[in-house]
Amino acid sequence: MRDIKILLVSEDKNITGQLQAILSEYTNVDSILYKDLKGELDRIAPDLVFLVQQANDDTSIEAVQYIKTVNPISTVVFISISQDFNLLRSITRAGVSDFFIFPDEVTLLTGRVKSIIQVAADQMKSQEEVAASNQSFKRGRGQIYSFYSGKGGSGRTLISSTFAQTLSLESTAQVLLLDLNLQYGGIETYLSIESNRSLADLTPVINELNENHIRNVAEREKYSKLEVLLSPRDAEVAESLNDEFVTKLLRTCRRSYDFVIVDLPVNMNENTYTALEESDKIYYVLNLDTPSLQVLKQVEQLFRRLGISTDDRFEIVVNQISKDNELNVKDIKNLIPHPIESKINKDFKGLQPFINKGEPIRKESNEKKIIPFAKDIRKWVLSKLG
């Protein structure tokens, strides 16, 4: 079971400091302001939320309602700065599990915090066990996996499309593949999809975007039934799709699907930055040669300058491994600090017929005869599914 995630939502620095001291033995604690709640709740996906009373009571109540709407199974503890019976009753009705009045009940909270965290952990564990026994997935908190590389020709689009297709074939998960190469596309070629529809068709409804809108625009890949939001493949249209559009799209997708696979362009712009920030995992596709390593170093520097966190979510996918490579996987492990998530062998002969014909690499689950490239992807996907 993973560590429990705790979120503090507070405008009061003094109370925030007290809560952080009480929770000092727990490492997975984030702290945000009320104004950041709607932007950060999806990304953090906390199991336990400590919500400190706002000056406006309605704001506090609305915050609880929002938390329970986005993540119904999260435990919410309310920290009140006044003994207002009506507020506490309304807060409890909104979905709060417990409340404490500060500063009068600081000692009480300190004594009960372990039991509160244990309850939240038990609830999280129960949900995970139910999902595992049903071979299903927890809706409302899908995982966003972004595939990125700073160097063109790395094989990123082929890998991301095959990964998404395999994930759809090998599980009961709801999977969406999103092509953010807005100017040129590419996903449609590998999956043999012809359509005039694209993610740009969601522009008129982006402020009230929901699952139905997405499914009406998405295409279905013939064999795996994978849902795909295609690129508009138009430079002018691409200019009209800003980072706000991408943020709303990804967060709605997260609530509607179990896995959202994002194929990102090489160039770093506001949309690429936004997608990387929203991602649970960033899979960096790397080839075994010196130019690819040099570009990776430049990407690392750019990420640091932009403030893109790579801790626990930036992982390397080594592609086109062969005995003829300038470098080997052992060299890479010694040269870079990031974990290697997957190793994919070079398979020119196996891949070329599919690429030339524009056919998807996978046709059905449990295929006995699949090319080495597809075997490597399948092994990776199955490891992710546990």
HUHU-V828211 format. One record per backbone hydrogen bond with DSSP energy under -1.0 kcal/mol. NH is the residue of the N-H (numbers start at 1). CO is the residue of the C=O. If there is no record, write none. Layout:
# HUHU-V828211
nh,co
NH,CO
NH,CO
This chain:
# HUHU-V828211
nh,co
6,28
7,48
8,30
9,50
10,32
16,12
17,13
18,14
19,15
20,16
21,17
22,18
23,19
24,21
26,23
29,27
30,6
32,8
36,33
37,34
40,36
41,37
44,40
45,41
47,5
48,5
49,75
50,7
51,77
52,9
53,79
60,56
61,57
62,58
63,59
64,60
65,61
66,62
67,63
68,64
69,65
70,66
71,67
74,71
75,47
77,49
78,98
79,51
80,100
84,82
88,84
89,85
90,86
91,87
92,88
93,89
94,90
96,91
97,76
98,76
100,78
102,80
105,101
106,103
109,105
110,106
111,107
112,108
113,109
116,112
117,113
118,114
119,115
120,116
121,117
122,118
123,119
124,120
125,121
126,122
127,123
128,124
129,125
130,126
131,127
132,128
133,129
134,130
136,131
142,254
143,258
145,260
146,281
147,262
148,283
159,155
160,156
161,157
162,158
163,159
164,160
165,161
166,162
167,163
168,164
169,165
170,166
176,259
177,227
178,261
179,229
180,263
182,180
185,181
190,186
191,187
193,188
199,230
201,198
202,199
203,200
205,202
206,203
208,205
214,210
215,211
216,212
217,213
218,214
219,228
221,226
225,221
227,175
228,219
229,177
234,182
238,234
239,235
240,237
241,238
246,242
247,243
248,244
249,245
250,246
251,247
252,248
253,249
254,250
255,251
256,252
257,253
258,174
259,174
260,143
261,176
262,145
263,178
264,147
273,269
274,270
275,271
276,272
277,273
278,274
280,144
281,144
282,313
283,146
284,315
285,148
286,317
289,287
293,289
294,290
295,291
296,292
297,293
298,294
299,295
300,296
301,297
302,298
303,299
304,300
305,301
306,302
308,303
313,310
314,310
315,282
316,339
317,284
318,342
319,286
321,344
325,322
327,288
332,328
333,329
334,330
335,331
336,332
341,316
342,316
344,318
346,321
351,347
352,348
355,351
356,352
357,353
358,354
359,354
375,371
376,372
377,373
378,374
379,375
380,376
381,377
382,378
383,379
384,380
385,381
